[in-house]
Amino acid sequence: MSPGPRPPHPCPVCGAQVAHTRLMCREDWYRVPRILRNDVWRTWCSGDGEASPEHLAAIAAAVRWVKDHPPEP
């Protein structure tokens, strides 16, 4: 028996509901500098690197950057 679809989860920055296939909402994701977004993708390795120490570190760096740099009003 295969597991059912995974439910959405809250964006770690703003709390908006996002698909399980996404790290954060679109608005917050595109605030992350490209180099940090690339690190998240590179360490994910088409799913093979999911939850690896490198991938978790890349995710933490991306989330931390967005939280430390709120959008200007």
Buried (B, 14 or more C-beta within 10 A) or exposed (E): EEEEEEEEEEBBBEEEEBEEEEBBBEEBBEBBEEEBBEBBEEBBEEEEBEEEEEBEEBBEBBBBBBEEEEEEE
